[in-house]
Amino acid sequence: MSSFVSKRVQGLPPYLFSVIDEKKKRLQEEGVDVIDLGIGAPDLPTPNFIVDRLIKELQDPSNFKYSGYAGCQEFREAVASFYKQQYEVDLDPTTEILTLVGSKEGIAHVIPAMIDPGDAALIPDPGYPVYRTATYLAGGQCIDLPLDAQDHYRPIFSQLPPSVCEKAKLMFLNYPGNPTAATVELNVFEEAVAFAKKHQIGVIHDSAYGLVTFDQFKAPSILQVEGAKEIAIEFGSLSKSFNMTGWRIGYAVGNSEIIRALSNVKSNIDTSQFLPIQKAAAEALTSDYHAVEQNNAIYNERLEKMLEALKSIGIHVEKPRGSFFIWAPVPSGFSSSQFAEMVLEETGVIITPGNSFGPSGEGYFRISLSVPTERLDEAVKRIKSLNLEVTKHAPNH
């Protein structure tokens, strides 16, 4: 009997967090009080001033028509204003900025805009799983971009053989990083831009967590590098910084040729985001960022509590400067999956095994801090109760 499903989709593994969600539902049905530290979706509410702007725009019937394919002018000008204020980067709202239905959508569509089937993409290892699956769906070849775990997960370009450099057509970077929470200074982007120019590789920097930072650290934009626009684009999202995950709004900025190609793909697939959402997002980007600072203070408090809990069971992690993730080594005697399973069975707390993020993720696990503080406090209490000497498995890594 013939199948109506393509071989490409048949070969696609289920999305990691949909699998975790199914496991969570099963445990809850069995009466387990599950605390989900797996998925990174902010629990904090969207700030009132953004919601108020949405409500206002919903009263205007002229907003119910299609948006322009590139997004409304107000939103793109707000993105330009944000880049000027935050990074001292000048952007042309017409040719260098594109509205996205969330940055995940942008990732899925920019790959076929840049590569043909069989072309290669350099994917950070470990890295956000969607880079890999979106490349696969576009018919591209995934090549691991090695990251230096001993040096804040910066790319190790010297480990890429000449044949790979010649074959690769695009490269993903992501700082502050998911899952590693790694941050970098501008010199890492300077190195990346120089490498990409030398080998004519397009660069996509995923800056979804760019505003989620701590202790006075300010994450740089790759577009601050001189000449970066010749080779690079950057994705931004309001999901993490303004707690707008379900609103699905983001942007791509930078190289006008890539922006035009991405716009061409998108205009044949979607008609941009609902206008009231774009205008409410413009309100967010042109605000004073006090709401972002309040969010970061909450994440910082949660971060320090969880780091202390991990320390109490012998897991030591340097405090990250960005994102709301903790990337930690599993204790001796466990694989990533074994440790995540054990923590779930013993405490009812979901953590994400590191091997879900690429081959080099083995030996690590990720914790998300995006749960209400009282639930995080309970997770901290449960994790502190773990007796790893009693529950230890045979060594596997």
C-alpha positions as CSV (number, residue, x, y, z in Angstrom):
1,M,0.0,0.0,0.0
2,S,1.4,3.4,-1.0
3,S,2.0,6.1,1.7
4,F,0.8,9.6,1.3
5,V,3.7,10.8,3.5
6,S,7.0,11.8,1.9
7,K,10.2,9.9,2.6
8,R,11.7,13.1,3.9
9,V,9.0,13.5,6.6
10,Q,9.0,9.8,7.3
11,G,12.7,10.1,8.2
12,L,12.1,13.1,10.4
13,P,12.3,12.4,14.1
14,P,9.6,13.8,16.4
15,Y,10.4,17.3,17.7
16,L,12.2,16.9,21.0
17,F,9.9,19.0,23.1
18,S,6.7,17.4,21.7
19,V,8.1,14.1,22.9
20,I,8.8,15.6,26.4
21,D,5.3,17.1,26.4
22,E,3.8,13.7,25.7
23,K,5.8,12.1,28.6
24,K,4.7,14.9,30.9
25,K,1.1,14.3,30.1
26,R,1.4,10.5,30.8
27,L,3.0,11.1,34.1
28,Q,0.4,13.7,35.1
29,E,-2.3,11.2,34.3
30,E,-0.6,8.8,36.6
31,G,-0.8,11.4,39.4
32,V,2.8,12.5,39.4
33,D,3.3,16.2,40.3
34,V,5.6,17.0,37.4
35,I,7.7,20.2,37.3
36,D,8.8,20.8,33.7
37,L,12.3,22.4,33.5
38,G,12.7,21.1,30.0
39,I,11.1,23.5,27.5
40,G,12.2,27.2,27.4
41,A,9.0,29.1,27.2
42,P,8.7,32.1,29.6
43,D,6.1,31.7,32.3
44,L,6.0,35.5,33.0
45,P,3.2,37.5,31.5
46,T,3.5,39.9,28.5
47,P,3.8,43.4,30.0
48,N,0.6,45.3,30.3
49,F,1.6,48.2,28.0
50,I,2.1,45.8,25.1
51,V,-1.3,44.1,25.7
52,D,-2.9,47.5,26.0
53,R,-1.5,48.5,22.6
54,L,-2.8,45.2,21.1
55,I,-6.3,45.9,22.5
56,K,-6.2,49.4,21.0
57,E,-5.3,48.2,17.6
58,L,-8.0,45.5,17.7
59,Q,-10.5,48.4,17.8
60,D,-9.4,49.6,14.4
61,P,-11.0,47.6,11.5
62,S,-8.3,48.8,9.1
63,N,-5.9,46.4,10.9
64,F,-7.9,43.4,9.9
65,K,-6.6,43.3,6.3
66,Y,-3.5,41.6,5.1
67,S,-0.2,42.9,6.3
68,G,2.4,43.9,3.7
69,Y,4.6,40.8,2.9
70,A,7.6,42.4,4.6
71,G,5.6,43.5,7.6
72,C,4.2,46.8,8.5
73,Q,6.4,49.9,8.3
74,E,5.9,50.8,12.0
75,F,7.3,47.5,13.1
76,R,10.3,47.6,10.8
77,E,11.1,51.2,11.8
78,A,10.9,50.1,15.5
79,V,13.4,47.3,14.8
80,A,15.7,49.9,13.1
81,S,15.3,52.2,16.1
82,F,16.1,49.3,18.5
83,Y,19.3,48.4,16.6
84,K,20.5,52.0,16.6
85,Q,19.8,52.4,20.3
86,Q,21.1,49.1,21.4
87,Y,24.0,48.4,19.1
88,E,24.8,51.7,17.2
89,V,23.9,49.8,14.0
90,D,22.1,51.5,11.1
91,L,19.5,49.5,9.2
92,D,17.4,50.4,6.2
93,P,13.8,49.4,7.2
94,T,12.9,48.7,3.6
95,T,15.8,46.5,2.4
96,E,17.5,45.3,5.5
97,I,14.6,44.3,7.9
98,L,12.0,41.6,7.5
99,T,9.1,40.7,9.8
100,L,8.9,37.1,10.9
101,V,6.2,35.0,12.4
102,G,8.6,34.2,15.2
103,S,12.3,33.4,14.6
104,K,11.7,29.7,14.4
105,E,9.6,30.3,11.2
106,G,12.5,32.4,9.9
107,I,15.0,29.6,10.5
108,A,12.8,27.2,8.5
109,H,12.4,29.5,5.6
110,V,15.8,31.1,5.3
111,I,17.5,27.7,4.7
112,P,15.8,26.9,1.4
113,A,16.3,30.6,0.5
114,M,20.0,30.1,0.7
115,I,20.9,26.6,-0.2
116,D,19.9,24.0,-2.8
117,P,19.4,20.3,-2.1
118,G,22.8,18.7,-1.4
119,D,24.4,21.9,-0.2
120,A,25.9,21.9,3.3
121,A,25.1,24.0,6.4
122,L,27.4,24.3,9.4
123,I,25.3,23.6,12.5
124,P,26.6,24.4,16.1
125,D,27.3,21.2,18.1
126,P,25.6,21.3,20.6
127,G,22.9,23.5,19.2
128,Y,19.2,24.3,18.9
129,P,17.6,21.2,17.2
130,V,15.6,23.2,14.6
131,Y,18.8,24.2,12.8
132,R,19.4,20.6,12.0
133,T,15.8,19.5,11.2
134,A,15.1,22.6,9.0
135,T,18.3,21.9,7.0
136,Y,17.2,18.3,6.6
137,L,13.7,19.4,5.4
138,A,15.3,21.7,2.8
139,G,17.4,18.8,1.4
140,G,20.6,20.2,2.8
141,Q,23.5,18.3,4.5
142,C,24.2,19.1,8.1
143,I,27.9,19.4,9.1
144,D,28.8,19.8,12.8
145,L,30.4,23.1,13.6
146,P,32.7,22.2,16.6
147,L,32.4,24.5,19.7
148,D,35.1,24.8,22.4
149,A,33.5,23.7,25.7
150,Q,36.6,24.9,27.5
151,D,36.3,28.4,26.0
152,H,32.6,29.4,26.4
153,Y,31.6,27.3,23.4
154,R,33.2,29.6,20.8
155,P,33.4,28.1,17.3
156,I,36.6,26.2,16.4
157,F,37.0,27.1,12.7
158,S,40.5,25.6,12.6
159,Q,39.0,22.1,13.0
160,L,37.0,22.4,9.7
161,P,38.9,20.7,6.8
162,P,39.2,22.6,3.5
163,S,36.7,20.3,1.8
164,V,34.0,21.3,4.3
165,C,34.8,25.0,4.0
166,E,34.4,24.7,0.3
167,K,31.1,22.8,0.5
168,A,29.4,24.8,3.2
169,K,27.0,27.5,2.0
170,L,25.7,28.8,5.3
171,M,26.5,28.7,9.0
172,F,24.4,29.1,12.1
173,L,25.7,30.9,15.2
174,N,23.7,31.4,18.5
175,Y,24.8,33.6,21.4
176,P,23.6,33.8,24.1
177,G,23.3,30.1,23.3
178,N,20.6,27.5,23.5
179,P,21.3,25.0,25.1
180,T,24.7,26.0,26.4
181,A,23.8,29.5,27.7
182,A,27.2,30.5,26.3
183,T,28.0,34.2,25.6
184,V,30.8,35.7,23.6
185,E,32.4,39.1,23.1
186,L,32.5,40.9,19.7
187,N,35.9,39.4,18.8
188,V,34.2,36.0,18.3
189,F,31.9,37.5,15.7
190,E,34.8,39.3,14.1
191,E,36.5,35.9,13.7
192,A,33.3,34.3,12.3
193,V,32.8,37.1,9.7
194,A,36.4,36.9,8.5
195,F,36.1,33.1,8.2
196,A,32.8,33.4,6.4
197,K,34.1,36.0,4.0
198,K,37.1,33.9,3.2
199,H,35.0,30.9,2.2
200,Q,31.9,32.7,0.9
201,I,29.6,31.3,3.6
202,G,26.4,33.1,4.6
203,V,26.1,33.6,8.3
204,I,22.8,33.4,10.3
205,H,23.1,34.6,13.9
206,D,20.2,33.5,16.1
207,S,19.9,36.2,18.7
208,A,16.7,35.1,20.3
209,Y,18.1,35.5,23.8
210,G,20.1,38.7,23.1
211,L,18.3,40.8,25.7
212,V,18.2,38.1,28.4
213,T,21.5,38.9,30.2
214,F,22.8,39.3,33.8
215,D,25.4,41.2,35.9
216,Q,25.7,44.1,33.5
217,F,26.7,42.0,30.6
218,K,25.4,43.2,27.2
219,A,25.4,40.7,24.4
220,P,26.8,42.0,21.1
221,S,25.1,41.8,17.7
222,I,27.1,40.3,14.9
223,L,26.1,43.3,12.8
224,Q,28.4,45.5,15.0
225,V,31.3,43.9,13.1
226,E,32.6,46.0,10.3
227,G,31.5,44.5,7.0
228,A,29.2,42.0,8.6
229,K,26.2,43.0,6.4
230,E,28.2,41.7,3.4
231,I,27.8,38.2,4.6
232,A,25.4,37.9,7.6
233,I,21.9,38.3,8.9
234,E,20.6,38.2,12.4
235,F,17.3,36.8,13.8
236,G,15.6,38.4,16.7
237,S,12.5,37.5,18.7
238,L,10.3,39.2,21.2
239,S,9.4,35.8,22.7
240,K,12.0,35.6,25.4
241,S,12.7,39.3,26.1
242,F,9.1,40.5,26.3
243,N,7.4,37.1,27.1
244,M,5.5,37.0,23.8
245,T,6.1,33.4,22.8
246,G,2.5,32.7,21.7
247,W,2.3,36.1,19.8
248,R,4.8,34.7,17.2
249,I,6.6,37.8,16.2
250,G,10.3,38.3,15.3
251,Y,12.5,39.8,12.7
252,A,15.5,39.2,10.4
253,V,18.0,42.0,9.8
254,G,21.2,42.5,7.8
255,N,22.4,41.5,4.3
256,S,19.9,42.8,1.8
257,E,20.3,39.9,-0.7
258,I,19.5,37.3,2.0
259,I,16.6,39.4,3.3
260,R,15.2,39.7,-0.2
261,A,15.6,35.9,-0.8
262,L,13.9,35.1,2.5
263,S,11.1,37.6,1.7
264,N,10.6,35.9,-1.6
265,V,10.2,32.5,0.0
266,K,7.9,33.8,2.7
267,S,5.7,35.8,0.3
268,N,4.9,32.5,-1.5
269,I,4.0,30.8,1.8
270,D,2.6,33.3,4.3
271,T,1.3,36.9,4.5
272,S,3.3,38.1,7.5
273,Q,1.8,38.5,11.0
274,F,-1.5,40.0,12.1
275,L,-1.1,43.8,12.0
276,P,-2.2,44.4,15.6
277,I,0.5,42.1,16.9
278,Q,3.1,43.8,14.8
279,K,2.1,47.2,16.1
280,A,2.1,46.0,19.7
281,A,5.5,44.5,19.1
282,A,6.7,47.9,17.8
283,E,5.5,49.4,21.1
284,A,7.7,46.9,22.9
285,L,10.8,47.6,20.9
286,T,10.5,51.4,21.3
287,S,9.9,51.2,25.1
288,D,12.4,51.9,27.9
289,Y,13.2,48.2,28.4
290,H,12.2,48.4,32.1
291,A,10.1,45.3,31.6
292,V,13.1,43.4,30.2
293,E,15.2,44.4,33.2
294,Q,12.5,43.2,35.6
295,N,12.3,39.8,33.8
296,N,16.1,39.5,33.9
297,A,16.1,40.2,37.7
298,I,13.6,37.3,38.2
299,Y,15.6,34.9,36.0
300,N,18.8,35.9,37.8
301,E,17.3,35.1,41.2
302,R,16.1,31.7,39.9
303,L,19.5,31.0,38.3
304,E,21.4,31.5,41.6
305,K,18.9,29.3,43.5
306,M,19.3,26.4,41.0
307,L,23.1,26.7,40.8
308,E,23.2,26.4,44.6
309,A,20.9,23.3,44.4
310,L,23.2,21.7,41.8
311,K,26.3,22.5,43.9
312,S,24.7,20.8,46.9
313,I,24.6,17.5,44.9
314,G,28.2,17.9,43.6
315,I,27.4,19.5,40.2
316,H,29.4,22.7,39.7
317,V,28.5,25.2,36.9
318,E,29.9,28.6,36.2
319,K,27.2,31.2,36.3
320,P,26.1,32.0,32.8
321,R,25.8,35.6,31.6
322,G,22.8,35.1,29.3
323,S,19.7,33.1,28.4
324,F,17.5,31.4,31.1
325,F,19.2,28.0,30.8
326,I,21.7,26.1,32.8
327,W,24.0,23.7,30.9
328,A,25.6,21.3,33.3
329,P,27.7,18.1,33.3
330,V,26.0,15.0,34.3
331,P,27.5,13.2,37.4
332,S,30.0,10.5,36.8
333,G,28.4,7.2,36.1
334,F,25.5,8.5,34.0
335,S,24.8,9.1,30.4
336,S,22.8,12.2,29.6
337,S,19.6,10.2,29.1
338,Q,20.2,8.0,32.2
339,F,20.5,11.1,34.4
340,A,17.5,12.8,32.9
341,E,15.4,9.6,33.4
342,M,16.7,9.1,37.0
343,V,15.9,12.7,37.9
344,L,12.4,12.4,36.5
345,E,11.8,9.0,38.3
346,E,13.2,10.2,41.6
347,T,11.9,13.8,41.7
348,G,9.2,14.3,39.1
349,V,11.4,17.1,37.6
350,I,11.9,17.1,33.8
351,I,15.3,18.1,32.6
352,T,16.6,17.8,29.0
353,P,19.4,15.3,28.2
354,G,22.2,17.1,26.4
355,N,22.5,14.5,23.6
356,S,19.2,15.9,22.2
357,F,21.2,18.9,21.0
358,G,23.8,17.1,19.0
359,P,26.6,14.6,19.4
360,S,28.7,16.9,21.7
361,G,25.8,17.3,24.0
362,E,26.4,13.9,25.5
363,G,27.5,14.1,29.1
364,Y,25.5,17.3,29.8
365,F,21.9,18.2,30.6
366,R,19.9,21.4,30.3
367,I,17.7,23.1,32.8
368,S,15.2,25.9,31.9
369,L,14.4,28.5,34.5
370,S,11.1,29.4,32.8
371,V,8.7,28.2,35.5
372,P,7.0,30.1,38.3
373,T,9.4,30.9,41.1
374,E,7.4,28.8,43.7
375,R,7.6,25.8,41.4
376,L,11.3,26.3,40.8
377,D,11.7,26.5,44.6
378,E,10.0,23.1,44.8
379,A,12.3,21.7,42.0
380,V,15.3,23.0,43.9
381,K,14.1,21.2,47.1
382,R,13.6,17.9,45.2
383,I,17.0,18.1,43.4
384,K,18.8,18.8,46.7
385,S,17.2,15.6,48.0
386,L,18.9,13.4,45.3
387,N,21.3,10.9,46.6
388,L,23.5,10.2,43.6
389,E,25.7,7.6,45.4
390,V,22.6,5.4,45.9
391,T,21.1,5.9,42.4
392,K,24.3,5.8,40.3
393,H,24.3,3.7,37.1
394,A,27.2,1.9,35.7
395,P,29.6,4.3,33.9
396,N,28.6,5.0,30.3
397,H,30.7,7.9,29.2
